[in-house]
Amino acid sequence: MSEEALTKVSYIFPNGDKYEGGCGRCASGAMVRKGVGKHTSANGIIYTGVWQEDKMCGRGTLQHLSGARYEGEFNDNMYHGTGTYTFPDGSSYKGHFCNNRLEGKGVYTDSQGRVWMGDFHGKAALGLKMQHTS
């Protein structure tokens, strides 16, 4: 069974968003983003990575205007799987995500370089342990 051939496109949406990358037909016959591509929103948010059925799905990077950046796994347009989220102040979280939420084992490094490890559940992170440096 052969994989559907993807078409490379460069497209500007009516709202000013731009997409460059793979495109293919979905089950309904409509052309959708598929494979690897780069989408730049009219307001400057950039996603570079894998698309499936017109959604961010697989590995990719999402760069926000604030300077925040997520690099990791996506599913159904959400952070889902393992990844690293870097906040505008330089602090970061590396670990598991579930439907755009910090979920499971992870490591948070604050803007002063202090490292905290433990279990994260959305905005709650009870019982974190600080890593001591010598």
N, C-alpha and C positions, 0 to 999 in steps of 0.2 A: 504494500500500500504506500503510495508516494505522498509526500507532504505537499500541500497546496503551494503553488508558486506565489511568492509575495511580490507586489509591485512597490517600487520606491517612489515616494511622492514628496512634493513640497507644496503645502496647501496653506492658504490664509483664510481663516474662518470669517464670517460676516462681523463678528465682534472684535476682530483684530488679533485673535490668537493665531499662532503659527505652529505648524507641525511639519517636521521633516523626518521621513523614515518609512518603515514598512507599512503596507496596507494590503488588505485582503477582503474577500467576501465572507460575510457571516451567513448563518443558516437562512435568513430571510432574503439573502442576495444583496443586501446593502454593503457598500464599501465601508470598512472600519479600520482603525489603527490596529496593527498586528505586527508582532515581531519587535525589532529594536527601533526606537525612534526618539526624537526630541520634541517636546511640546513647550512652547513659550507662551504664557498667557499675556494678554494685552497689558496687564498691570505688572509684568516682569517676573512672575513665578515660573521657574524652569524645572521640568521633569525630563530626565534622560534615563532611558531604560527600556524594559520589556513591556509590551502591550499585548493584551489578549482580549478579543471581542470589544475593542474600544475602551478598555479599562487598564489602569496601571496594575500589572500582575507579574510577579517575578522580581528579579533584582533591578534596583534603580536608585537614582538620587533625585531628591526634591529639594530645590534651593528656594527659600523664601526671601522676600524683600528685606525683612528685618535682619537678615544675616543668619537666621536659623537654617539648619540643613539636616536632612535625614538621608542616610545612606543605608540601604538594606533591602529587606524583602517586603513586597507589597502583595495584597490580594484584594480584589474588588475595590480599587482606588483607596485602600487604607494601609497604614503601616501594620504589617502582620507577619510575624516570624522574627528572625533575628536582625538587629540593626543598631545603628548608632545615631542618636539625635544630638546635635550640637546646638545649644541655645545661643542667642545673640551675645550674651556676656562671656562666651567661651566655655561655660560649663557644659558637661555632656553626660549622657546616659548611654551605656552600651549594654545590650541584653535583649530580652524578649519583649515583643509587642503583640497585642491581640486587639484587633479592630480599633486602631489608633491609640490604644492605651498601653502604658507601661504595665507589663504583666509577667511575673515570674522572676527568675534569678537575673540580677543585673548589677552593674557597677556605675555609680554616679561620681563624677569628678567635678568638684565645685570650681569656681573661677579662681580660687587661690591655690588650686592643685591638690586639695585634700580629697582622698579617695574613700568612698563609702560603698560597702558591698552588702547584698542581702536580697530579700524578696520584696518586689514592688507589686502593688495592686492599685492601678490608677494613680490617684493622688496620695494614697496611703503607702507608707514604707516603714512599718513598725519593726523594731529590732535590728536596724542596720548596724553594721560593724565598721568602724573606721580603720583603715589600713595605716599602720604606723610605719614611718620611714626612719632609717637610722642615720 
